[in-house]
Amino acid sequence: MANYTELTIDTRDVLGGAASKSLRSEGKIPAVFYFHGEENQNLVLDKSIFNKAIHSGSHIFEVELSGRKRYVMVKSVQYHPVTEEIIHVDLQGVRMTEKIGISIPIVLEGEAEGVKEGGVLMQNLTTLDIQCLPTDVPENATIDITSLKINHNFTVSDISLGDEIEVVTAEDTTVVTIQPPITEVEPELPEEELEEGEEGEEGEELEEGEEPAEGEEAAEGEEKADGDNKKESSDDKKGEKEGS
């Protein structure tokens, strides 16, 4: 059976953005209460009390409204987009004899066998939608994952709740899975332009019987001609000295 945490509320007469901003600066949260067949009522919540209430594990809260005890559930909470502070709360009245639709957290219990083998746990679903009487709302839905292996998963159908609770979320929805271990792939090294021990083009020897490529003959001819010219010049100078 759910616990009913008491929630302190006050009525709010002054409306508008400026009034709401002033309330927040005082540590208060603007709120509204609604219930089918009744007029909406504008309320004020104490921020610290409300934060404790929503972290208590309770889903149904007890309030005093218009001099009588009422039960409510938090239907929605608005957060500031930057500071993530709570800026507004919607409270929906409930009757203990009428079923309500509510979301409860999913809690994983145990250490999965696949995780012990190096697998990676992935929780795909964190809340479960159910319908039941306010008196039957569980704090959470638990699922034992001890036997879960790599490449296996548990779905909503593997969650066990009482017969008095109707699960609204589709039974084939994946709750948790174990992925194979992530292996790091070493990057391929770039191929070297020259293999180790291979000579470059410059000074490359020709195989026996292999003729030099066109262009190489010309280069060799030019080098030979230069050598011959230098030799002739040297001989001429030598002859001139002897003649003198």
Buried (B, 14 or more C-beta within 10 A) or exposed (E): EBEBBEBEBEEBEEEEEEEBEEBBEEEBBBBBBBBEEEEEBBBBBBBEBBEEBBEEEBBBBBBEBEEEEBBBBBBEBEEEEEEEEBBBBBBBBBEEEEBBEBBBBBEBEEEBBBBEEEBEBEBEBEEBBBBBBBEBBBBEBBBBBEEBBBEBBBBBEBBEBEEEBEBEBEEEBEBBBBEEEEEEEEEEEEEEEEEEEEEEEEEEEEEEEEEEEEEEEEEEEEEEEEEEEEEEEEEEEEEEEEEE
